[in-house]
Amino acid sequence: MLLVAVAAVRISSRSGLPSLLIYLGIGIAIGQDGIGNVVFDNAELTQVIGYAALVVILAEGGLGTKWKQIKPALPAAIVLSLVGVAISVGVTAAGAHYLVGLDWRQALLIGAVVSSTDAAAVFSVLRKVPLPSRITGVLEAESGFNDAPVVILVVAFATVGPVDQWYVLVGKIALELLIGVAIGLSVGFMGAYGLRHVALPASGLYPIAVMAIAVSAYAAGAIAHGSGFLAVYLAAMVLGNAKLPHWPATRGFADGLGWIAQIGMFVLLGLLVTPHELVHDFWPAVVIGLVLTMVARPLEVFVSLLPFRIPWQEQALMSWAGLRGAVPIILATIPMVTGIEGSDRVFNIVFVLVVVYTLVQGPTLPWLARKLELGDSDAAAADLGIESAPLEKLRGHLLSFAIPEASRMHGVEVSELRLPPGASVTLVVRDAKSFVPLPSTVLRRGDELLVVATDPVRDAAEARLRAVARGGKLAGWLGTGSNGA
């Protein structure tokens, strides 16, 4: 199974397809109607495991979200996550009701379920296409924020009995979001403060502590009847921007957990589906997907972003980048658990819709970005993964990093780094050999550097290193000085 998962990662990476499809295919292959013929129909267990996996995935996404990139895009992302979701639900539900003939409850359920975008699916196909920070910021923030209102709507529509009035739903969404924001930010800031002021006995404990803090934010949000998903995303985002010790190791650990969560969740979802039942719902799913992709998504992007004067090229890419991944399929299990009439058909339609339109949108997304001339050459310079280890007795930090292939630090002399007083390059490792650099030593791609920085200048030293990595010798002239790195 491990070898199959590794092969799936390589195939998805080379083909440009989100790994979602590969793992779903594995689940279908070993499930009912497949070569394994494993019968699995426990929707409740799938929902519980899916929720747990989604918490880990949101935590990993939050840890990788850069505040400087997402901050300018935050207002647009919030409007897109609230107003946009409402537009998407209404338009998609109308299409499902009038074009496919579903009753209004089933139509609203499908409209709500497929209104949630998936960051993992979007960025798995965009990772090789550098984009302007405004686009990536809006897409990433939207995918982190829109899960919360969508979950509330799906639970409301899946409740047995009459659905609440629209103003009651709006009030519930507003209250749960506010609680989620308050708890997520509080847990994140308290956790970051603790990790920066308490030296743990082993470096391997930092990744575990960070993930534990993020997951506790979800638990606290759920207990307080708030949005646990929003809480875990915000808490992780705060932790991810707090410059914690041993950060690259923490990111690697979180990335690994995210992959494990996705693999397990997707395989389980593939097991849950019964392939021969999908044939009847194939064309209804295609029709609803057309309404969602060609009408609802462009309309929600246009209306939501109208006050922000975003160019039409960027709006077009954001419209096509509204990929649906694991979240809609997980949410489609909610009406199955509550026993809503026609819930099996809702699940089948959502499953087919996600698979078909991911196959269509995923591989064409990088092509569209290039056609719209939205590539960002500055983003191609890979950011430095700076490892920080605290030096307690010296009240300083040991920073270590390797110069990536795309870094403009290649060809820069040590003296041209212009690190702040209190920081200096103490060692360079090149071709498996280490040496103490001179001020005239020219840095090369692949070099590993050790930098010692006192506590007061640590942030400034990191900012300067990142600035040179992006702007080279002319970092200050190009507007990527230490303040803007």
VOGU-3710 file (C-alpha; in Angstrom, 3 decimals, decimal comma):
1> mllvavaavr> 0,000/0,000/0,000  2,877/2,340/0,808  4,477/1,690/-2,590  1,146/2,389/-4,290  0,817/5,694/-2,396  4,357/6,748/-3,356  3,667/5,885/-6,992  0,441/7,898/-6,800  2,336/10,953/-5,564  4,767/10,708/-8,491
11> issrsglpsl> 2,011/10,225/-11,056  -0,012/13,185/-9,761  3,093/15,372/-9,630  4,112/14,623/-13,219  0,652/14,655/-14,757  -0,586/17,817/-13,061  -3,629/15,998/-11,684  -4,520/16,509/-8,024  -3,633/13,441/-5,975  -7,307/13,323/-4,984
21> liylgigiai> -8,142/11,372/-8,130  -5,358/8,822/-7,683  -6,328/7,982/-4,104  -10,032/7,910/-4,874  -9,195/5,483/-7,667  -7,286/3,263/-5,232  -10,296/3,189/-2,906  -12,674/2,353/-5,753  -10,339/-0,352/-7,064  -10,198/-2,246/-3,761
31> gqdgignvvf> -13,848/-1,592/-2,872  -17,171/-2,946/-4,020  -17,249/-3,696/-7,778  -13,438/-3,564/-7,727  -10,661/-6,144/-7,613  -10,726/-6,223/-3,816  -14,529/-6,430/-3,554  -14,410/-4,877/-0,058  -17,917/-3,886/1,025  -17,891/-0,682/3,101
41> dnaeltqvig> -20,988/1,444/3,703  -20,368/3,136/7,065  -21,054/6,780/6,222  -20,874/7,847/9,865  -17,359/6,455/10,331  -16,308/8,024/7,041  -17,614/11,390/8,203  -15,762/11,199/11,529  -12,479/10,205/9,902  -13,018/12,780/7,179
51> yaalvvilae> -13,524/15,545/9,733  -10,349/14,509/11,570  -8,388/14,470/8,310  -9,831/17,846/7,321  -8,635/19,347/10,618  -5,093/18,161/9,875  -5,268/19,411/6,271  -6,536/22,842/7,363  -3,812/23,030/10,026  -1,147/22,209/7,437
61> gglgtkwkqi> -2,609/24,800/5,065  -2,694/27,456/7,768  0,920/26,792/8,750  1,986/27,384/5,148  -0,006/30,607/4,724  2,203/33,705/4,707  0,609/36,672/6,408  2,372/39,229/4,186  0,948/37,504/1,126  -2,569/36,981/2,447
71> kpalpaaivl> -3,036/40,309/4,243  -3,749/42,454/1,133  -6,108/39,783/-0,196  -8,005/39,286/3,060  -10,999/41,606/2,410  -11,619/40,114/-1,043  -11,281/36,570/0,295  -13,740/37,214/3,136  -16,370/38,647/0,774  -15,807/35,754/-1,630
81> slvgvaisvg> -16,185/33,262/1,227  -19,496/34,737/2,411  -21,280/36,538/-0,422  -19,749/34,200/-2,975  -20,943/31,094/-1,128  -24,498/32,476/-0,988  -24,487/33,158/-4,745  -23,005/29,760/-5,530  -25,538/27,905/-3,378  -28,496/29,765/-4,907
91> vtaagahylv> -27,452/29,463/-8,551  -26,339/25,822/-8,305  -29,460/24,803/-6,369  -31,681/26,476/-8,972  -29,891/24,570/-11,731  -30,222/21,267/-9,859  -33,946/21,866/-9,283  -35,051/23,170/-12,687  -32,633/21,316/-14,985  -32,253/17,988/-13,191
101> gldwrqalli> -35,579/17,834/-11,360  -34,315/17,415/-7,798  -36,559/18,617/-4,977  -35,507/21,843/-3,274  -33,944/20,207/-0,216  -31,724/17,945/-2,310  -30,907/20,814/-4,659  -29,936/23,108/-1,774  -27,831/20,340/-0,227  -25,883/19,859/-3,447
111> gavvsstdaa> -25,561/23,623/-3,928  -24,149/24,029/-0,418  -21,885/20,984/-0,538  -20,129/21,932/-3,800  -19,688/25,591/-2,799  -16,566/24,788/-0,787  -13,252/25,032/-2,646  -10,241/22,907/-1,767  -6,801/24,464/-1,264  -5,012/21,130/-1,587
121> avfsvlrkvp> -6,557/20,503/-5,009  -5,896/24,051/-6,256  -2,260/24,354/-5,250  -1,285/20,807/-6,170  -1,719/21,840/-9,826  -0,452/25,419/-9,406  2,757/24,591/-7,548  4,783/24,777/-10,794  3,112/27,980/-12,011  4,257/31,046/-10,015
131> lpsritgvle> 1,401/33,529/-9,708  1,064/37,085/-8,371  0,626/37,090/-4,626  -2,841/38,665/-4,860  -4,243/35,655/-6,727  -2,654/33,038/-4,501  -3,616/35,025/-1,410  -7,285/35,248/-2,379  -7,517/31,590/-3,429  -5,743/30,310/-0,332
141> aesgfndapv> -7,702/32,453/2,107  -10,992/31,619/0,386  -10,360/27,891/0,632  -9,516/28,248/4,322  -12,493/30,459/5,174  -15,382/29,108/3,101  -15,457/25,689/4,776  -17,033/27,220/7,888  -20,209/28,784/6,384  -20,639/25,823/4,022
151> vilvvafatv> -20,596/23,301/6,895  -23,225/25,339/8,741  -25,473/25,451/5,653  -25,105/21,731/4,946  -25,941/20,792/8,533  -28,985/23,088/8,429  -30,276/21,653/5,132  -29,574/18,075/6,289  -31,576/18,415/9,519  -34,779/16,377/9,563
161> gpvdqwyvlv> -37,760/18,728/9,620  -38,253/22,261/8,283  -35,208/24,351/7,404  -34,614/27,527/9,412  -35,532/30,889/7,938  -32,747/32,569/5,968  -32,195/35,279/8,573  -31,817/32,622/11,295  -29,194/30,859/9,193  -27,344/34,144/8,618
171> gkialellig> -27,345/34,803/12,362  -26,020/31,318/13,136  -23,287/31,649/10,534  -22,225/35,067/11,852  -22,145/33,878/15,477  -20,227/30,675/14,758  -17,726/32,518/12,613  -17,108/35,155/15,288  -16,583/32,469/17,928  -14,234/30,606/15,592
181> vaiglsvgfm> -12,208/33,732/14,853  -11,891/34,659/18,544  -10,832/31,175/19,630  -8,512/30,570/16,683  -6,600/33,823/17,143  -6,447/33,437/20,942  -5,136/29,879/20,833  -2,687/30,760/18,068  -1,159/33,771/19,828  -0,989/32,024/23,209
191> gayglrhval> 0,588/28,952/21,643  3,146/31,011/19,722  4,051/32,980/22,848  4,548/29,782/24,817  6,688/28,077/22,180  8,917/31,123/21,774  9,516/31,524/25,507  9,725/27,912/26,666  12,670/25,806/25,473  11,446/22,264/24,867
201> pasglypiav> 13,905/19,477/25,798  14,094/18,071/22,246  13,785/19,699/18,836  11,464/16,898/17,690  8,842/18,079/20,183  8,279/21,401/18,413  6,406/19,945/15,398  4,234/17,836/17,695  3,503/20,821/19,939  2,546/23,035/16,992
211> maiavsayaa> 0,101/20,480/15,575  -1,326/19,810/19,036  -2,003/23,526/19,558  -3,704/23,806/16,164  -5,913/20,767/16,802  -6,820/22,073/20,265  -8,148/25,226/18,572  -10,608/23,073/16,629  -11,677/21,288/19,808  -12,166/24,556/21,685
221> gaiahgsgfl> -14,149/26,045/18,809  -16,422/23,004/18,561  -17,048/22,927/22,317  -17,948/26,629/22,274  -20,435/25,985/19,401  -18,282/28,004/17,032  -16,610/27,150/13,764  -13,881/24,700/14,674  -12,621/24,602/11,085  -12,068/28,357/10,993
231> avylaamvlg> -10,472/28,228/14,458  -7,896/25,608/13,480  -7,018/27,429/10,244  -6,506/30,784/11,979  -4,573/29,283/14,882  -2,269/27,483/12,456  -1,827/30,657/10,402  -0,764/32,589/13,516  1,691/29,840/14,461  3,002/29,684/10,911
241> naklphwpat> 3,909/33,369/10,948  5,363/33,495/14,454  8,958/32,532/13,472  9,065/29,567/15,822  12,233/27,530/16,458  12,954/24,565/14,137  10,406/25,832/11,642  11,422/23,886/8,488  11,259/20,652/10,496  7,799/21,629/11,722
251> rgfadglgwi> 6,626/22,400/8,181  7,974/19,084/6,949  6,217/17,222/9,757  2,920/19,005/9,090  3,240/18,392/5,347  3,763/14,681/6,002  0,729/14,510/8,274  -1,303/16,341/5,639  -0,342/13,755/3,023  -1,245/10,876/5,354
261> aqigmfvllg> -4,601/12,496/6,138  -5,374/13,006/2,449  -4,376/9,481/1,473  -6,456/7,843/4,205  -9,446/10,101/3,640  -9,533/9,738/-0,142  -9,112/5,959/-0,075  -11,937/5,696/2,465  -14,198/7,884/0,322  -13,406/5,683/-2,662
271> llvtphelvh> -14,396/2,635/-0,618  -17,696/4,218/0,380  -18,894/4,780/-3,181  -20,624/2,021/-5,152  -19,428/2,413/-8,773  -22,387/0,761/-10,542  -24,757/3,217/-8,845  -22,907/6,187/-10,354  -24,000/5,462/-13,922  -27,555/6,672/-13,322
281> dfwpavvigl> -26,354/9,968/-11,818  -23,534/10,691/-14,271  -25,348/13,115/-16,584  -27,212/14,941/-13,761  -23,801/15,502/-12,143  -22,368/16,805/-15,432  -25,283/19,232/-15,876  -25,047/20,527/-12,297  -21,285/20,813/-12,686  -21,725/22,912/-15,813
291> vltmvarple> -24,018/25,281/-13,939  -21,535/25,481/-11,076  -18,424/25,920/-13,221  -19,712/28,092/-16,059  -22,368/30,179/-14,280  -22,273/30,068/-10,469  -18,510/30,319/-9,927  -17,861/33,136/-12,443  -20,886/35,029/-11,110  -19,799/34,727/-7,481
301> vfvsllpfri> -16,266/35,859/-8,366  -17,506/38,824/-10,431  -20,054/40,054/-7,849  -17,817/39,461/-4,808  -14,736/41,122/-6,299  -16,576/44,021/-7,940  -15,625/46,530/-5,177  -11,927/45,581/-5,385  -11,310/46,428/-9,072  -9,420/43,219/-9,804
311> pwqeqalmsw> -8,488/42,826/-13,514  -10,638/40,503/-15,583  -7,703/38,163/-16,267  -7,286/37,490/-12,562  -11,034/37,059/-12,122  -11,090/34,561/-14,988  -8,328/32,486/-13,408  -9,990/32,590/-9,982  -13,241/31,447/-11,576  -11,581/28,444/-13,197
321> aglrgavpii> -9,500/27,738/-10,068  -12,542/26,944/-7,942  -11,561/23,278/-7,702  -13,638/20,961/-5,553  -11,734/18,297/-3,651  -12,275/16,126/-0,626  -14,348/18,607/1,381  -17,526/18,407/-0,764  -17,419/14,596/-0,747  -17,029/14,545/3,035
331> latipmvtgi> -19,869/17,034/3,484  -22,048/14,870/1,235  -21,942/12,185/3,945  -23,780/14,456/6,403  -27,279/13,944/4,882  -26,496/10,191/4,671  -25,860/10,107/8,421  -29,005/12,132/9,269  -31,134/9,964/6,984  -32,442/12,623/4,594
341> egsdrvfniv> -34,453/11,135/1,737  -32,407/10,875/-1,454  -29,089/11,350/0,411  -27,443/8,469/-1,470  -28,187/10,209/-4,761  -26,818/13,500/-3,417  -23,570/11,707/-2,496  -23,296/10,032/-5,910  -23,904/13,277/-7,803  -21,323/15,146/-5,726
351> fvlvvvytlv> -18,794/12,335/-6,150  -19,139/12,259/-9,940  -19,128/16,064/-10,185  -15,903/16,389/-8,191  -14,088/13,684/-10,163  -15,212/14,823/-13,632  -14,549/18,523/-13,178  -11,263/17,979/-11,377  -10,181/15,962/-14,418  -11,181/18,869/-16,657
361> qgptlpwlar> -10,017/21,853/-14,584  -6,911/20,448/-12,923  -4,660/19,871/-15,961  -5,879/23,016/-17,761  -5,350/25,428/-14,855  -1,590/26,001/-15,392  -2,221/26,377/-19,148  -4,878/29,029/-18,508  -2,570/30,921/-16,144  0,090/31,083/-18,857
371> klelgdsdaa> -2,413/32,114/-21,539  -3,667/34,943/-19,333  -0,019/35,999/-18,765  -0,357/35,782/-15,004  3,038/34,251/-14,288  5,173/36,033/-11,699  8,909/35,693/-12,293  9,710/37,072/-8,833  7,735/34,247/-7,244  9,903/31,737/-9,084
381> aadlgiesap> 12,818/32,522/-6,791  12,242/29,873/-4,172  11,986/31,174/-0,628  14,618/30,139/1,867  13,685/27,452/4,375  15,554/28,941/7,318  15,998/26,576/10,262  16,251/28,321/13,633  17,670/26,712/16,768  17,685/28,762/20,012
391> leklrghlls> 21,022/29,349/21,774  19,778/29,898/25,304  23,024/30,897/27,032  24,044/33,289/24,255  20,564/34,773/23,919  20,831/34,145/20,217  19,820/31,870/17,370  21,629/29,603/14,953  20,071/29,987/11,507  20,751/27,389/8,842
401> faipeasrmh> 19,542/27,192/5,250  20,485/25,940/1,792  20,521/28,232/-1,255  17,850/26,913/-3,700  18,401/26,565/-7,435  16,142/29,526/-8,284  17,608/31,809/-5,602  19,227/35,074/-6,652  21,635/34,723/-3,747  23,814/32,789/-6,200
411> gvevselrlp> 26,818/34,962/-7,096  26,462/37,265/-4,061  29,501/37,820/-1,859  29,180/37,329/1,891  29,885/41,008/2,507  27,081/41,930/0,090  24,528/40,189/2,320  24,815/43,275/4,566  23,495/41,471/7,623  22,659/43,678/10,611
421> pgasvtlvvr> 25,254/44,095/13,394  24,966/41,104/15,697  24,553/38,602/12,849  27,261/36,936/10,769  27,851/33,970/8,471  29,990/31,544/10,487  30,196/28,497/8,218  29,550/27,472/4,594  29,124/23,845/3,499  29,855/23,288/-0,197
431> daksfvplps> 30,245/19,940/-1,968  30,232/18,118/1,387  33,132/20,291/2,634  32,816/23,050/5,227  34,849/26,233/5,590  34,731/29,586/7,356  33,884/32,169/4,681  35,723/35,395/4,019  33,855/38,644/3,275  34,763/38,105/-0,393
441> tvlrrgdell> 33,503/34,505/-0,551  31,017/34,141/-3,428  27,929/32,106/-2,559  26,655/29,445/-4,932  23,511/27,411/-5,530  23,380/24,456/-3,167  25,569/26,069/-0,494  24,461/25,494/3,077  25,029/28,430/5,414  25,135/28,752/9,172
451> vvatdpvrda> 24,341/32,223/10,489  24,534/33,212/14,159  22,227/36,086/15,137  21,552/37,656/18,507  17,952/37,681/19,663  17,259/41,403/18,946  18,377/41,159/15,297  17,149/37,668/14,427  14,039/38,849/12,555  16,004/41,516/10,682
461> aearlravar> 18,665/38,967/9,698  16,039/36,530/8,367  14,302/39,320/6,464  17,576/40,435/4,887  18,496/36,892/3,835  15,100/36,366/2,217  15,375/39,731/0,466  18,753/38,859/-1,069  17,436/35,426/-2,072  14,721/37,155/-4,105
471> ggklagwlgt> 16,504/40,297/-5,299  20,188/39,395/-5,300  22,758/42,153/-5,004  20,165/44,762/-5,940  17,601/43,697/-3,362  17,230/47,210/-1,967  16,976/48,850/-5,398  14,368/46,313/-6,559  12,094/47,085/-3,649  12,746/43,801/-1,862
481> gsnga> 14,787/45,128/0,977  14,703/43,694/4,477  11,514/45,501/5,359  9,611/43,984/2,490  11,125/40,535/2,367
//
